[in-house]
């Protein structure tokens, strides 16, 4: 038994380290982004009980973290845009800033490459976000313009309404991006032989 095996560590490229075993028994590395296990595989237990690492290895957690960063960009830019335009328009402009941030972070940290051109991914990401944008806008404006005044809610109503609106579409967006925006690209069909 080698020293590595005795310590419970695996060689780079070995099945325990995220690789596969070739037909001749040699370890074959797999291609996936660093820091995340290949789709469909559970993260290997981390020596030393590194709970944060195991948590980060979960795709939905990475989606929530990157979504939180994008939401912060969304809310901060809405505050700035509100100085230049009406609240309703500021919410939409800020959403574009947050969406672009979310796409860039999701592409880098959350989802495996789809194999399609970035512009197609971004277009699909935008389509999923059209549904989410409608949710964000309806909830934000509905709370700010109708519900909060009706119940005499005065603690930063625009900010609170917008934050609730931004959080609302988290689950539908995750599923849409996983199964549509970043879904693996289809290979080109071979033309039939004549």
Secondary structure, DSSP 8 states (H G I E B T S, - for coil): --HHHHHT---TTSGGGT-EE-TTS-EE-----TTS--TT------TT--HHHHHHTSHHHHHHHHHHHHHHHHHHHHHHHTTTS-HHHHHHHHHHHHHHHHHHHIIIIIS---SS-HHHHHHHHHHHHHHHHHHHHHHHHHIIIIIHHHTT--SSHHHHHHHHHHHHTHHHHHHHIIIIITS-----------
